[in-house]
Amino acid sequence: NVDRQILYQEKSCASSGVQIVPMTVMEIAYNSEWIIAKSENKRDKTNIRYWVIKNKYECIPDAQTVKANTIEFDDYNLFKSFLSDNSILLELDEID
């Protein structure tokens, strides 16, 4: 059993970080501009959430900036509409 979440770390060697997406991340995709993810309660497949995180900044952001540029959806259709409206051409991939 692995509980996956997305954390923001200002330093690449840090041992902890600020939670951006809670456990458990089941699917993810990213490029230089965006990160998209799906999280859920993996035991009973409930509390499904979809996430869009801005991944391109003029300078290295702090955790508050990343959190402010993270959008959470509890509706898949709204998530897909947001991706389409913002020309985010990513498809979620299941994590093994």
Contacts in CASP RR format, 6 or more apart in sequence:
PFRMAT RR
TARGET T0000
AUTHOR 0000-0000-0000
METHOD contacts of the structure
MODEL  1
NVDRQILYQEKSCASSGVQIVPMTVMEIAYNSEWIIAKSENKRDKTNIRY
WVIKNKYECIPDAQTVKANTIEFDDYNLFKSFLSDNSILLELDEID
2 24 0 8 1.000
3 23 0 8 1.000
3 24 0 8 1.000
3 42 0 8 1.000
4 23 0 8 1.000
4 24 0 8 1.000
4 25 0 8 1.000
4 26 0 8 1.000
4 95 0 8 1.000
5 19 0 8 1.000
5 20 0 8 1.000
5 21 0 8 1.000
5 22 0 8 1.000
5 23 0 8 1.000
5 24 0 8 1.000
5 25 0 8 1.000
5 39 0 8 1.000
6 19 0 8 1.000
6 20 0 8 1.000
6 21 0 8 1.000
6 25 0 8 1.000
6 28 0 8 1.000
6 35 0 8 1.000
6 37 0 8 1.000
6 51 0 8 1.000
6 53 0 8 1.000
7 16 0 8 1.000
7 17 0 8 1.000
7 18 0 8 1.000
7 19 0 8 1.000
7 20 0 8 1.000
8 17 0 8 1.000
8 18 0 8 1.000
8 20 0 8 1.000
8 63 0 8 1.000
8 66 0 8 1.000
8 67 0 8 1.000
9 16 0 8 1.000
9 17 0 8 1.000
9 18 0 8 1.000
10 60 0 8 1.000
10 62 0 8 1.000
10 63 0 8 1.000
17 63 0 8 1.000
18 63 0 8 1.000
18 66 0 8 1.000
18 67 0 8 1.000
20 51 0 8 1.000
20 53 0 8 1.000
20 66 0 8 1.000
20 67 0 8 1.000
20 70 0 8 1.000
21 37 0 8 1.000
21 39 0 8 1.000
21 49 0 8 1.000
21 51 0 8 1.000
21 53 0 8 1.000
21 70 0 8 1.000
22 39 0 8 1.000
23 39 0 8 1.000
23 42 0 8 1.000
24 39 0 8 1.000
24 40 0 8 1.000
24 41 0 8 1.000
24 42 0 8 1.000
25 37 0 8 1.000
25 38 0 8 1.000
25 39 0 8 1.000
25 95 0 8 1.000
26 38 0 8 1.000
26 39 0 8 1.000
26 40 0 8 1.000
26 42 0 8 1.000
26 94 0 8 1.000
26 95 0 8 1.000
27 37 0 8 1.000
27 38 0 8 1.000
27 92 0 8 1.000
27 93 0 8 1.000
27 94 0 8 1.000
27 95 0 8 1.000
28 35 0 8 1.000
28 36 0 8 1.000
28 37 0 8 1.000
28 38 0 8 1.000
28 92 0 8 1.000
28 93 0 8 1.000
28 95 0 8 1.000
29 35 0 8 1.000
29 36 0 8 1.000
29 37 0 8 1.000
29 90 0 8 1.000
29 91 0 8 1.000
29 92 0 8 1.000
29 93 0 8 1.000
30 36 0 8 1.000
30 55 0 8 1.000
30 90 0 8 1.000
31 55 0 8 1.000
31 90 0 8 1.000
32 55 0 8 1.000
32 56 0 8 1.000
33 54 0 8 1.000
33 55 0 8 1.000
33 56 0 8 1.000
33 88 0 8 1.000
34 52 0 8 1.000
34 53 0 8 1.000
34 54 0 8 1.000
34 55 0 8 1.000
34 56 0 8 1.000
34 88 0 8 1.000
34 90 0 8 1.000
35 51 0 8 1.000
35 52 0 8 1.000
35 53 0 8 1.000
35 55 0 8 1.000
36 50 0 8 1.000
36 51 0 8 1.000
36 52 0 8 1.000
36 53 0 8 1.000
36 83 0 8 1.000
36 88 0 8 1.000
36 90 0 8 1.000
36 92 0 8 1.000
37 50 0 8 1.000
37 51 0 8 1.000
37 53 0 8 1.000
37 92 0 8 1.000
38 48 0 8 1.000
38 49 0 8 1.000
38 50 0 8 1.000
38 51 0 8 1.000
38 92 0 8 1.000
39 47 0 8 1.000
39 48 0 8 1.000
39 49 0 8 1.000
39 51 0 8 1.000
40 46 0 8 1.000
40 47 0 8 1.000
40 48 0 8 1.000
40 49 0 8 1.000
41 47 0 8 1.000
48 74 0 8 1.000
48 76 0 8 1.000
49 72 0 8 1.000
49 73 0 8 1.000
49 74 0 8 1.000
50 72 0 8 1.000
50 73 0 8 1.000
50 74 0 8 1.000
50 75 0 8 1.000
50 76 0 8 1.000
50 79 0 8 1.000
51 70 0 8 1.000
51 71 0 8 1.000
51 72 0 8 1.000
51 73 0 8 1.000
52 70 0 8 1.000
52 71 0 8 1.000
52 73 0 8 1.000
52 79 0 8 1.000
52 82 0 8 1.000
52 83 0 8 1.000
52 86 0 8 1.000
52 88 0 8 1.000
53 66 0 8 1.000
53 69 0 8 1.000
53 70 0 8 1.000
53 71 0 8 1.000
54 66 0 8 1.000
54 69 0 8 1.000
54 70 0 8 1.000
57 65 0 8 1.000
61 69 0 8 1.000
71 82 0 8 1.000
73 79 0 8 1.000
73 82 0 8 1.000
82 88 0 8 1.000
83 89 0 8 1.000
83 90 0 8 1.000
END
